[in-house]
Amino acid sequence: MENLAKQVFFCGLLTALLWLSCPVMSQEVEDEREFNYDVKSERGPQHWGDIRPEWSVCNNGSMQSPIDLLNERVQIVSHLGTLQMNYQPSNATLKNRGHDIKLEWLAGTSYLQINGTQYVLKQFHWHSPSEHTIDGRRLDLELHMVHETPSGETAVIGILYKTGRPDPFLSLLSDHLEEISDSTGEETVVGVMDPRLIKIGRNRTQYYRYIGSLTVPPCTENISWTILREVRSVSREQIRLLRVAVHDESDTNARPLQPTNNRLVQFNKPKEDHH
């Protein structure tokens, strides 16, 4: 009987340890089969909050993303300053998640600093067309650069693209994108990549900042969003390679716009640029 009690105790302890080691629920869902972007589907964006109880905030949250960034309503500030980014080369893997393509950074040596807090660069992924709009204008592609603290706080930098010249960073991934385009869950090692090749450069001073949510389930709120003002260019073929990952009737992976609900949206602009 004593041995049985010990076994029960150790089983319970193991279960508790496994539970504690699980990823926090704020992270994006990896499995696309549970939701999609088809507005006519019961698993489409307007129903995400009904699919699982822990996704309810997708339907009833008050700080959801994406939003329309209306220049006439933003608060122009200069105190947010230049984006503090310290990026280093890292081994990376590319994965077809079914709802998007994710580039995961493995080293944990790159970070973004906001208000003294360091957010480690975790992954890039792409949405087409763009999720955020500027003055109602939806662009052709949006890159999300996802950063997290050890405690699970998340900060995302968004970059918008219009169709034009190829994006140099995506050009480096072309062969790997071809490899994983056919099947959900397919993953490939891309070797050492340098996130600095995104070349944000002078764009670090002009950006929108607001508090929102993940744009995929579980739609966790209190995410710090930074959307760069400058629009970059991407080729139609690069968009096509990224879109192949979306396996539903909508052929897009952009969540519809969400209500701003009178949230503060700031636009950082250096004082010398004020007119």
N, C-alpha and C positions, 0 to 999 in steps of 0.2 A: 504493500500500500504506500509505503514511504517512497519507493522507487517511482511509482506511478505519479505521486505528487510532484516529485522532482522533474519528471518528464513534462508534466503539464506546465510547471513553472518555467522551464527552459523554452518550451514551445511558445508560451506567452511572451517571454522576453525576446525571443527571436522575431516574433511577429511585430512587436513594438519597434524593434530596431529597424526592421525592414520598412515599416511605415514611416519612421523618421527619416529614412534615407531616400524616400520617394521625392521626385522633383516637385517644387511648389506648384500649386494648382493655377498660379497666375500665368504660367507659361503657355505659349501657343500650342494648340492641338496639332500633332504630327500626322494623324490619320485622317485623310480627306473623306473617307467613305461615309462618315457620320453627317457631313454637311456639304453643301455645294453653293454655287452662285446663281442657280437658275431660279428666277423670281416666280416661275410657275410651279416649282417643286415644293413638296412638303418639307424638304430639308434646305430650302432656300433662305436667303438672308432675313426675311421677315419672320421666319419660324425658328431661327437658331436658338432663341431663348426657351423654346418649348421642347427641344430635343432632349436635353439633360437638365436636371435641377440646378446643377452648378453653372449652367450657362444662362440662367434667367436674366442676368444683368444685360445680356445682349438685347433683350426686349424692353426692360424697364429701367435701365441705367439712365442717369441724367448727365453724364460726362462722356458720351460715346464719340468715337471717331470712325470715319473721317468727317471733316466739316468743310464748309465753303469759307475760304479766307477772304473776307470782304475788306478791301483796303480802306473804304470810307468809315469802317467801324473799328479798325484796329487802333490800339493805343501806341503811338510812336514813342519809343524810349531809346536811350543810348547807354544806360547803365548795365545792361546785360553783357555788353562787351564782346570781344572776339571769342569765338568758340575755342575752348581749351582742349585740344586733341593731341594725344601722344600715341601715334600708331607705329607699329613695328611689323616687319615681315613675319609670317607664321605659316606653318603647315595648315592646309585647309582641305575640306571634303565638300563635294557638291552632291546634293540629294534632290531627287524628284519626290516631292511630298504629295503629289496628286493635285493639290490646290495651288502650289507654287514651286519654284526652284529655290533651294536654300544653299547658300555658301556658308559653311560653318568654320569659324576660326578656332584652332585647337590650342594655341599656346597660352592664351590669356594674358598677353603682354601689352596689348593695345587698350587704351582707355580714353574716355571723354570725362572731363571734369565740369560739374555744374554746382555752383554755390558751395565749393569745397568738398563735394562728394565725388568719388571716383566710380564711374560706371565702366565695367570691362566690356570690350567689344566681343560679342558672342557670334553674331551671324548677320549676313545680308540676305534679303529676299526681294523679289520683284512682283509688282502688280501692274496689270495692263487692262484697260487704260488706267490713268492715275486715279487714286482714291480721293486725295484732297483736290479741291479746285480753287482757283484764284479768281475772284470776281465772277464766279459761275462758270469759268472756263476749265473744262476737263482736258488734261494733256494725255499723251499717248502711253506713258510709262512712269512708274514711281518706284524708286529704290528705297527700301527701309533698312537702315543700319541700326541693328538692335544691340543695346548695351544694358548690362545688369550689374547691380551690386551683389555682394555675397548674401545679403538679406532678402534679395528678390525684387528690389526696386528697379524699375525699368525706365530707360530713356531712349528715345528713337530719333534719329536724324532722317528726314525725308528729302529726297532729291527728285525733282520733276524733270521729265524729258519730253521733247517733241521729235517727230520723225525728221530725219535729216542725215547728217554724216554719221558713220558708225561710232559707237562709244568705244574708246580704246580699251577700257577695262574689260568690257564684255567680249571684245575681240580676243582677249587672252583666254577666254573660257569657251570659245566656239566649239572646238573639237570635243571637249568634255560634255558640253550641252548636247551635242549629237549623240554621245554614248548613252545618256540617261533619258533621252526624250521619249522613249517608247513605253516605259513601264514605271508605275507608281512604286515607290520604295527603293528604286534603283539608286545606288550610291557609288561615287567614284572618287578616288584620291587624286587631288590636283597638284599636290606637292606644295612647295613654298610659294605663297602669294604675298604681295605687299599692298595693304589697304590704302597706303598713301597714293597709289596710282589712280585713285578716284580723283585726285587733284582738286580738292576743295579750294585751296589757296585763298584768293582774295574774297571768296564767297563767305568766309568765316564771320564777316561783320554784319551782313544784312540777311536777316532771317526772321521768320514768324515763330512765336513761342506760345504754347498754351498747354493746359492739362486735359488729357483725353483718355483714350482706352486702346487696348489692342483692337485691331480691325478684323480679327478672326476669333472664333470661340477659344477661350471662355469670355472674351470681351472685357477682361479685367480693366478697371478704371485706375485713376491716379498715375497715368503714364505721362511722363514729360515729353512733349512733342516739340521738335525743332524742324521747321520746313525751310530749306534754303530758298532765297528769293530768285537766284539765277536759274533759268531753265536751260538744261543741257540738251544735247542731240543724241539720237539713237537711230540705227537703220531699221527698216521694215523687217529685214531678215533676222536681225537680233531679237526683235519683238516676237516674231514667229517662233523662234527657238524656245523662248521663255513661255509662250502660250501653249505649246504642245503639252505641257504638264497638266493643263486644266481639262479634266475628263468629264465635263457635263455639258448640257445643252446650251449654256450661256456663252461659252467660248471666251469668257473674261474671268478675271479673279479680282474685281474691284467691288468692295462693299458700297452700297448706296450711301449717299450723304446722310448724316445724322443731325438732329437739332442742336444748335449751339447753346440754347438755353441760357442766354445772357452771360456766357462764360467770358472771362477776360482773355482777349487775344492781343498779344503784344507784337510789335514789329521793331526789331532792333536796328538802329541806323546811327552810325557815328555822327557826332554833332556837326562836323564840318560838311556832312552831306545834307543837313536839314535845309529845306528851302521854304 
